[in-house]
Amino acid sequence: MHTNCFNSYIQIRTIMEEKTHVEVEKCENENTILKDYSGFKWMSFIPGKHALDDIAVMEIATTQANFSRFILPDQYFTPTYCIQIVKGGSLHVNINNTNYELTANQGCLVTPELLVGKPQSLENYVEMLVLSVSREFIQELNLDFPLAATSYIYVHPVWNISPKRMERLEQYFHLMREVLNDKDRKAAIHLVRSFFYYLAEPELNHFPQQDISTMSRNEEITGRFMKLVDEHCERHHNLDWYADQLCLTTRYVANTVKQTVGMTASACIEHAITQRAQTLLYTTTHSIQEIADQLGFQNQSHFGTFFKRHTGLSPAAFRKKKE
């Protein structure tokens, strides 16, 4: 069973808030790592309307096993868009059933539609910067990347960063930390938008033009499909609709996605809907009927059956777990 990581995220936030005074009192040297909160050197955030933060930035320096004990069930979908940039050491990740090892000057982007699995090895030491933003915050950024670029990242989530750009990205993180500490949301929107565009410039080799042009046909279709799911899963649950948008047959899309990411296209849609449902149940006070309506279900009963099939819990039981 796939698991969400809302509880883990809130646990980390709680620990960080409780340990803030420890950081102030004991961390005269900013490079000191406090083992009692698992190598999180610092964390700054702006709360969202509900349980999840709109945006959070943090720096981590510890063994992967040390901080992963909070956030790594066997498989899960993240509740936010998360960029991880490695400064030193190595980071092991499993995204859509593919293992990656990131080393210094590499980064990855994990979106709520990508299935994250527990990597085989957690003994490595890693120093990294992390940016986490909510779906609502992403929408407010109003980013306008070329379709080829956004498609590329869904099937190639790991990318290289030149040393010179790494220095600039670190400056962005420290500036974001200051803005978030001031809880200046408007400034954060402008700064994070600038960060994303800087990160996405072709010379960064994030999605370099030569790689986009040599993407396989399967990768291109899968990326476009995943982008459509991200944008429309609340209203369109049927694979036929996505195939129509891609001007391809349903069978062709199904086979292509399965070959590319190891998950069926229908499973991708269902997992995206489930993730969206969990977000709404966990972070809002909307009634279950209102959530069923928002997610395009015919009625509350159909929603409940769907949700329990994918999580093992009824919507009401899932919501009660957070209390």
C-alpha positions in Angstrom: 0.0 0.0 0.0 1.3 3.4 -0.9 1.5 5.9 2.0 1.3 9.6 2.1 3.8 11.5 4.3 1.6 14.2 5.8 2.2 13.0 9.3 6.0 12.8 8.8 6.0 16.4 7.4 4.1 17.7 10.4 6.3 15.8 12.7 9.4 17.4 11.2 7.8 20.9 11.4 6.9 20.3 15.1 10.4 19.1 15.9 12.0 22.1 14.1 9.7 24.6 15.9 10.4 23.0 19.3 14.2 23.0 18.7 14.5 26.6 17.4 15.6 27.8 20.9 18.2 25.1 21.0 19.6 26.3 17.6 19.8 29.8 19.0 21.4 28.8 22.3 23.9 26.1 21.1 24.7 26.8 17.4 27.2 29.6 17.7 28.9 27.9 14.8 26.3 27.6 12.0 28.1 24.5 10.8 27.3 22.6 14.0 24.9 19.7 13.4 22.3 19.0 16.2 21.7 15.3 16.3 18.5 15.8 18.2 16.7 17.0 15.1 18.4 14.8 12.6 20.8 17.1 10.9 18.3 19.8 10.0 20.6 22.8 10.3 17.8 25.3 9.8 14.3 25.6 8.4 12.2 28.6 7.5 8.7 28.6 6.3 5.5 30.5 5.7 2.4 28.7 6.9 -0.4 27.9 4.4 -4.1 28.2 5.0 -4.2 24.7 6.5 -1.7 22.2 7.9 0.8 22.3 5.1 3.2 25.2 4.6 2.9 27.4 1.5 6.6 27.3 1.2 9.5 26.0 3.3 13.3 26.0 2.8 15.8 24.1 4.8 19.4 22.9 5.0 20.3 19.3 6.0 23.7 17.8 6.7 23.7 14.3 8.2 23.5 10.6 7.2 20.5 9.9 5.0 19.3 7.3 7.5 19.3 9.9 10.3 16.7 12.2 8.8 15.0 9.6 6.6 13.6 7.8 9.6 10.9 10.6 9.7 9.9 10.7 6.1 10.5 7.4 4.4 7.7 4.8 4.4 8.3 2.2 1.7 6.4 4.2 -1.0 4.6 7.5 -0.8 3.5 10.6 -2.7 4.8 13.9 -1.5 2.1 16.5 -0.5 4.3 19.3 -2.0 6.6 20.1 -4.9 10.1 19.5 -3.5 13.4 20.5 -4.9 16.5 18.8 -3.4 20.0 20.2 -4.2 23.0 18.3 -3.1 26.0 20.3 -1.8 28.1 17.4 -0.7 28.1 13.7 -0.1 25.4 11.7 -1.9 21.6 11.4 -1.8 19.8 8.1 -2.8 16.3 8.5 -4.2 13.8 6.2 -5.9 11.3 7.9 -8.2 8.7 6.0 -10.2 10.6 2.8 -9.4 13.9 4.1 -10.7 16.9 4.4 -8.4 19.1 7.5 -8.6 22.2 8.6 -6.7 22.7 12.3 -6.5 26.2 13.7 -5.7 27.5 17.2 -5.2 26.1 19.8 -7.7 23.1 17.7 -8.7 19.5 18.2 -7.9 16.1 16.6 -8.3 12.4 17.7 -8.4 9.7 15.6 -6.9 6.1 16.5 -7.7 2.9 15.1 -6.0 2.3 12.9 -9.0 5.6 11.1 -8.8 5.8 7.9 -6.7 8.7 8.0 -4.3 10.1 4.8 -2.9 12.6 4.0 -0.1 16.1 3.7 -1.6 18.1 0.5 -0.9 21.0 2.3 0.8 20.7 5.0 3.6 24.2 4.8 5.0 25.5 7.8 3.0 26.2 11.2 4.4 24.6 14.1 2.5 24.6 17.9 2.7 21.7 19.4 0.8 19.3 22.4 0.4 15.6 21.7 0.1 12.7 23.9 -1.2 9.2 22.7 -0.6 6.2 24.6 -2.0 2.5 23.8 -2.0 0.3 23.2 -5.0 -1.5 26.5 -4.3 1.8 28.4 -4.2 3.0 26.8 -7.4 -0.2 28.0 -9.1 0.3 31.6 -7.8 3.8 31.6 -9.3 2.2 31.3 -12.7 5.3 29.8 -14.3 5.3 29.6 -18.1 7.8 27.0 -19.1 7.8 25.4 -22.6 5.8 22.1 -22.8 8.9 20.2 -23.8 10.7 21.3 -20.7 7.9 20.5 -18.3 7.4 17.1 -20.0 11.1 16.4 -19.7 11.2 16.8 -16.0 8.5 14.2 -15.3 10.6 11.5 -16.9 14.1 12.9 -16.0 13.7 14.3 -12.4 17.5 14.5 -11.8 19.8 17.1 -13.3 23.2 18.6 -13.1 24.3 22.1 -11.7 27.5 23.8 -12.7 29.7 24.9 -9.7 29.2 28.6 -10.6 25.4 28.2 -10.6 25.5 26.2 -7.4 27.0 29.3 -5.7 24.1 31.4 -7.0 21.5 28.9 -5.9 22.9 28.9 -2.4 22.6 32.7 -2.4 18.9 32.3 -3.4 18.3 29.8 -0.6 19.8 32.2 2.0 17.8 35.1 0.7 14.6 32.9 0.7 15.4 32.1 4.3 15.5 35.7 5.2 12.3 36.5 3.4 10.5 33.5 5.0 11.7 34.4 8.4 10.0 37.8 7.9 6.9 36.0 6.7 6.8 38.2 3.6 4.7 36.1 1.3 4.6 38.6 -1.5 8.3 38.9 -1.7 8.6 35.1 -1.5 6.4 34.7 -4.6 8.6 37.0 -6.6 11.8 35.5 -5.3 10.8 31.9 -5.8 9.5 32.7 -9.3 12.9 34.1 -10.1 14.6 31.1 -8.6 12.6 28.7 -10.8 13.4 30.6 -13.9 17.1 30.8 -13.0 17.1 27.1 -12.3 15.5 26.3 -15.6 17.8 28.2 -17.9 19.1 25.9 -20.7 22.8 26.3 -19.7 22.0 24.8 -16.3 21.6 21.5 -18.1 18.4 21.0 -16.2 16.5 20.2 -19.3 19.2 21.2 -22.0 17.9 21.6 -25.5 20.0 18.8 -26.9 18.5 16.4 -24.4 14.9 17.5 -25.1 15.4 17.1 -28.8 16.6 13.5 -28.2 13.9 12.5 -25.8 12.3 9.2 -26.9 8.8 9.3 -28.2 7.7 7.4 -25.2 9.3 9.9 -22.8 7.7 12.8 -24.6 4.2 11.3 -24.5 4.6 10.2 -20.8 5.7 13.7 -19.8 2.8 15.3 -21.6 0.4 12.8 -20.0 1.8 13.4 -16.5 1.4 17.2 -16.9 -2.2 16.7 -18.0 -2.9 14.5 -15.0 -1.3 17.1 -12.7 -3.6 19.8 -14.1 -6.9 18.0 -14.7 -7.2 14.9 -12.5 -9.8 16.6 -10.3 -12.3 16.6 -13.1 -11.2 13.9 -15.5 -10.7 10.4 -14.1 -11.0 8.4 -17.4 -7.9 7.6 -19.4 -9.9 8.1 -22.6 -10.0 11.8 -21.9 -6.2 12.1 -21.6 -5.7 10.0 -24.8 -8.1 12.4 -26.7 -6.1 15.4 -25.5 -2.9 13.7 -26.7 -4.6 12.7 -30.0 -3.6 9.1 -29.4 -5.4 5.9 -28.7 -6.1 4.9 -25.1 -4.2 1.6 -25.6 -1.2 3.4 -27.0 -1.0 5.8 -24.1 -1.5 3.0 -21.6 1.3 1.0 -23.0 3.6 4.0 -23.4 3.3 5.2 -19.8 3.7 1.7 -18.4 6.9 1.2 -20.4 8.3 4.6 -19.3 7.6 4.8 -15.6 6.6 1.3 -14.6 3.1 2.3 -13.6 0.0 2.0 -15.6 -1.6 5.2 -16.9 -4.8 4.5 -15.0 -2.8 4.0 -11.8 -1.1 7.4 -12.3 -4.5 9.1 -12.6 -5.9 7.2 -9.6 -2.8 8.0 -7.4 -3.0 11.7 -8.3 -6.7 11.8 -7.3 -6.0 9.9 -4.1 -3.2 12.3 -3.3 -5.4 15.3 -4.0 -8.1 13.7 -1.8 -5.7 13.2 1.1 -4.5 16.8 0.8 -8.1 18.1 1.1 -9.0 15.8 3.9 -5.9 16.6 5.9 -5.6 20.3 5.3 -9.2 21.6 5.0 -12.4 21.5 6.9 -14.5 20.8 3.8 -17.1 18.2 4.3 -16.6 14.8 2.7 -19.4 15.6 0.3 -17.8 18.9 -0.7 -14.5 17.1 -1.3 -16.3 14.4 -3.4 -17.8 17.2 -5.5 -14.5 19.0 -5.9 -12.8 15.8 -7.1 -15.5 15.1 -9.7 -17.2 12.0 -8.1 -20.8 11.4 -8.7 -21.6 11.2 -5.0 -20.0 10.7 -1.6 -20.5 7.0 -1.7 -18.5 6.6 -4.9 -15.8 8.8 -3.5 -15.7 6.7 -0.3 -15.4 3.4 -2.2 -12.6 4.8 -4.4 -10.7 6.3 -1.4 -10.9 3.1 0.7 -9.8 1.0 -2.2 -6.6 3.0 -2.5 -5.8 3.8 1.1 -7.5 1.1 3.2 -9.4 3.7 5.1 -12.6 5.6 4.6 -12.3 9.3 4.1 -13.7 9.9 7.6 -11.3 7.4 9.2 -8.4 9.0 7.4 -9.4 12.4 8.6 -9.8 11.2 12.1 -6.2 9.8 12.1 -4.8 13.3 12.1 -6.7 14.4 15.2 
